[in-house]
Amino acid sequence: MIGIDWGTSNLRAWRFDAAGAITEAREAPYGILRLPEGGFDAAFAEVVGEWIADGEKAALIAGMAGSRQGWLEVPYLDCPAGVEEIAGATRLLPIAPATVRIVPGLRCRDAQGVPDMMRGEETALIALLARLGGREATICLPGTHSKWARVGGGRVLDFTTAMTGEVFAALLQHTILRHSCAPPVPGDSLPPGFMAGVAQAKQSGGMLHQLFGLRARGLMGEMAPADGAGFLSGLLIGHDVSAALEQGVTPPIILDGADELLRLYAAALDAWGIPYEAAAGEPAADGLVLIGRRLGMLG
């Protein structure tokens, strides 16, 4: 079976054997906003066409390929939902010579009635649910749109989304704060200023006021531009964590995402004294295997 996580900027593809083990993996910059000429068909053929020619007959696709702007719109599935409901709500995409099915996203509302939705992250949640064995937990998926999911009994109960990564990029590139922040430098350690931003997020005053405080610190000589991007990241992630804690979490929080983001969220959780553990392996791929197995696509 072929599994694809089709995002906004990139897509990841895996080839699985009959037991669900990954035999090959590929990645391409063909998210739905960066498709090659020929659109979805061309991207699919370029990335996995060789595998289909080599005998693969089934493909399962999660993520933005199922969105309104995607290859085939697949309606969102209401929470609570587990692997059975998600597998049952997949849609067949007529494409020869392979059987291609697209996974639905999930939707819910918070206690105040604010709607929320996800596409793609549900596959990782499905895999983590299986590892939890039915116990309740809080799963955090940091990213452009960070997800905090409440799970239990083998189902995703509900979740909330924070535009943490997207707001960070927008503020850094398109607001007055760009003059207070040198470009961030990726690395294995916390960026300078990060923990000061987290500490500020723990204080009263509101995020909007605290954001302008970064600008004022720079003008008053209290913060160097080299520390600005880290402070901004810490401030936003700190407020993301604070909001999740306010809604209620079940420690240890399970973190799944890119290593650099996990370090940042782990440090913020440490600041609140909240235990956490990092998910091992490739949950998004494992979730596709579990859904594919329910659909009889493996083999």
C-alpha positions in Angstrom: 0.0 0.0 0.0 1.0 3.6 -0.6 0.3 6.2 2.1 0.5 10.0 1.5 0.3 12.9 3.9 -0.5 15.8 1.5 0.0 19.1 3.2 -0.2 22.8 2.2 3.5 23.1 1.3 4.8 19.6 1.0 3.8 16.0 0.6 5.3 12.9 2.2 4.8 9.5 0.7 5.5 6.0 2.1 5.4 2.5 0.6 4.4 -0.2 3.0 4.7 -4.0 2.9 1.9 -6.3 3.8 2.8 -6.1 7.5 2.6 -2.3 7.5 6.3 -1.7 7.7 7.8 1.2 5.7 9.9 0.0 2.8 10.5 3.4 1.0 9.8 7.0 1.8 9.7 10.1 -0.4 9.1 13.8 0.1 8.3 16.5 -2.5 7.5 20.3 -2.4 4.1 19.6 -4.0 1.7 20.8 -1.3 -1.6 22.0 -2.6 -0.3 25.6 -2.8 2.8 24.5 -4.8 1.6 21.9 -7.3 3.5 21.3 -10.5 1.9 21.9 -13.9 -0.8 19.3 -14.3 -1.9 19.6 -10.7 -2.7 16.7 -8.4 -2.5 14.1 -11.2 1.0 15.2 -12.2 2.3 15.4 -8.6 0.9 12.0 -7.7 2.4 10.4 -10.8 5.8 12.0 -10.3 6.1 11.0 -6.6 4.5 7.5 -6.5 4.0 6.5 -10.2 7.1 4.3 -10.0 5.7 2.4 -7.1 2.4 1.8 -8.9 4.2 0.6 -12.0 6.1 -1.7 -9.7 2.9 -3.4 -8.6 1.3 -1.2 -5.9 -2.5 -1.2 -6.4 -3.8 0.9 -3.5 -3.1 4.3 -2.1 -4.5 6.1 0.9 -4.2 9.9 1.1 -4.6 12.2 4.1 -4.4 15.9 4.4 -5.3 18.8 2.2 -5.9 16.7 -0.9 -9.3 16.1 0.6 -10.0 19.8 1.2 -12.3 22.1 -0.7 -9.3 23.2 -2.8 -8.0 19.7 -3.0 -8.2 16.7 -5.4 -11.5 15.5 -4.1 -13.4 17.2 -1.2 -14.1 14.7 1.6 -16.5 16.0 4.3 -15.2 16.5 7.8 -16.1 13.9 10.4 -17.6 14.9 13.7 -15.8 14.1 16.9 -15.7 11.8 18.9 -14.1 9.6 16.2 -11.7 6.7 16.1 -10.1 4.6 13.4 -13.4 2.8 12.5 -15.3 6.0 11.9 -12.5 7.5 10.0 -11.9 4.5 7.7 -15.7 4.3 7.1 -15.8 8.0 6.0 -13.0 7.8 3.4 -13.9 8.5 -0.2 -12.9 6.7 -3.4 -11.1 8.8 -6.0 -11.6 7.2 -9.4 -8.1 6.9 -10.8 -6.6 4.0 -12.7 -4.6 1.8 -12.3 -4.6 2.2 -8.5 -7.4 2.2 -6.0 -7.1 5.6 -4.2 -9.0 6.6 -1.1 -8.9 10.0 0.7 -9.2 10.3 4.4 -11.7 12.8 6.0 -10.6 15.5 8.4 -12.2 15.9 11.8 -14.2 18.8 13.3 -15.6 19.8 16.7 -16.6 22.8 18.8 -15.1 24.0 22.1 -17.1 24.7 25.2 -17.8 28.3 23.9 -19.1 27.0 20.6 -16.1 28.0 18.5 -15.7 25.6 15.6 -12.5 23.8 14.9 -11.2 21.4 12.2 -8.1 19.4 11.1 -7.0 17.6 8.0 -4.0 15.3 8.1 -3.2 15.4 11.8 -5.9 12.8 12.5 -3.7 10.1 11.1 -1.0 10.7 13.7 -3.7 10.9 16.4 -5.0 7.5 15.3 -1.6 5.9 15.7 -1.0 7.5 19.1 -4.5 6.4 20.2 -3.5 2.8 19.4 -0.3 3.1 21.5 -2.3 4.6 24.5 -4.5 1.5 24.7 -7.7 3.4 25.5 -6.3 5.6 28.3 -7.1 9.3 28.4 -4.4 11.7 27.3 -3.6 15.1 25.8 -1.7 15.1 22.6 0.0 18.3 21.3 1.0 18.5 17.6 3.1 21.7 17.3 3.3 23.4 13.9 2.0 26.2 11.7 -1.5 25.4 13.2 -0.7 23.7 16.6 -3.3 21.1 17.7 -4.1 20.1 21.3 -6.3 17.0 21.2 -8.1 15.3 24.1 -8.3 11.6 23.5 -9.6 8.6 25.3 -11.3 5.2 24.8 -9.6 4.8 21.4 -11.2 8.0 20.0 -10.4 11.6 19.4 -12.8 13.4 21.8 -12.2 17.0 20.8 -9.3 19.4 20.0 -8.3 23.0 19.7 -6.1 24.7 17.1 -3.8 27.7 17.7 -2.3 29.6 14.7 1.0 29.8 16.6 3.5 29.1 13.8 1.6 31.1 11.2 1.2 34.1 13.5 5.0 34.0 14.4 5.9 34.1 10.7 3.4 36.9 9.9 4.6 39.1 12.9 8.2 38.5 12.1 7.9 39.3 8.4 5.0 41.8 8.1 4.8 44.0 11.2 6.8 46.6 13.0 8.3 43.8 15.1 10.5 42.8 12.2 12.8 45.8 13.1 13.2 44.3 16.6 14.1 40.8 15.5 17.2 39.5 13.7 16.4 36.4 11.4 16.1 33.3 13.6 19.0 30.8 13.3 18.0 27.2 13.4 19.9 25.0 15.9 19.9 22.3 18.5 19.5 24.7 21.4 16.8 27.1 22.5 17.0 30.5 20.6 18.3 33.4 22.7 15.4 35.2 24.3 13.0 32.3 24.2 12.7 31.6 27.9 12.3 35.3 28.6 9.3 35.3 26.2 7.8 32.3 27.9 8.2 34.0 31.3 6.5 37.1 29.9 3.6 34.9 28.7 3.1 33.7 32.3 2.4 37.3 33.4 -0.8 39.3 33.2 -1.3 42.1 30.7 -2.5 40.3 27.6 -0.6 39.0 24.6 -1.3 42.0 22.3 0.2 44.4 24.9 3.2 42.1 25.5 3.8 41.9 21.7 4.3 45.7 21.5 6.5 45.4 24.6 9.0 43.6 22.4 9.1 46.6 20.1 9.5 49.0 23.1 12.3 46.9 24.6 14.3 47.2 21.5 13.8 50.9 21.2 14.8 51.3 24.9 17.9 49.2 24.5 16.6 46.5 26.8 16.6 43.7 24.2 19.0 43.1 21.3 17.6 42.1 17.9 19.5 38.8 18.2 17.1 38.0 21.1 14.0 39.3 19.5 12.9 36.4 17.4 13.4 34.0 20.3 11.5 36.2 22.6 8.6 36.4 20.1 8.6 32.6 19.7 8.6 32.1 23.5 5.8 34.6 24.0 3.5 32.9 21.4 4.3 29.4 22.4 3.9 30.4 26.1 0.4 31.7 25.4 -0.4 28.6 23.4 0.6 26.4 26.3 -1.1 28.7 28.8 -4.4 28.5 26.9 -4.2 24.7 26.7 -3.6 24.4 30.4 -6.5 26.7 31.1 -8.8 24.4 29.1 -7.4 21.4 31.0 -4.9 18.7 30.1 -4.1 15.2 31.1 -0.3 14.8 31.8 2.0 13.6 30.6 1.3 15.5 27.4 2.3 13.6 24.3 4.3 15.8 21.9 4.6 14.8 18.2 6.2 17.0 15.6 9.5 18.3 14.2 12.4 18.1 16.6 13.1 21.8 16.8 9.4 22.6 17.7 9.4 19.8 20.2 12.3 21.3 22.0 10.5 24.7 22.2 7.2 23.2 23.5 9.1 20.9 25.9 10.9 24.0 27.4 7.6 25.9 27.7 5.9 22.9 29.5 8.9 22.7 31.8 8.4 26.3 32.7 4.9 25.3 34.0 6.1 22.1 35.5 3.9 20.0 33.3 5.3 16.5 32.4 5.4 15.4 28.8 6.8 12.7 26.5 7.8 12.7 22.9 6.1 10.3 20.5 8.5 7.9 18.8 8.6 6.8 15.2 6.4 8.2 12.4 2.8 8.4 13.8 1.3 9.9 10.6 2.5 6.9 8.6 1.4 4.4 11.3 -2.0 6.0 11.3 -2.4 5.5 7.6 -1.5 1.8 8.0 -4.2 1.4 10.7 -6.8 3.0 8.5 -5.6 1.0 5.4 -5.8 -2.2 7.4 -9.5 -1.5 8.3 -10.2 -0.9 4.6 -8.4 -4.1 3.5 -5.9 -2.1 1.4 -2.7 -3.7 2.8 -1.3 -6.8 1.1 
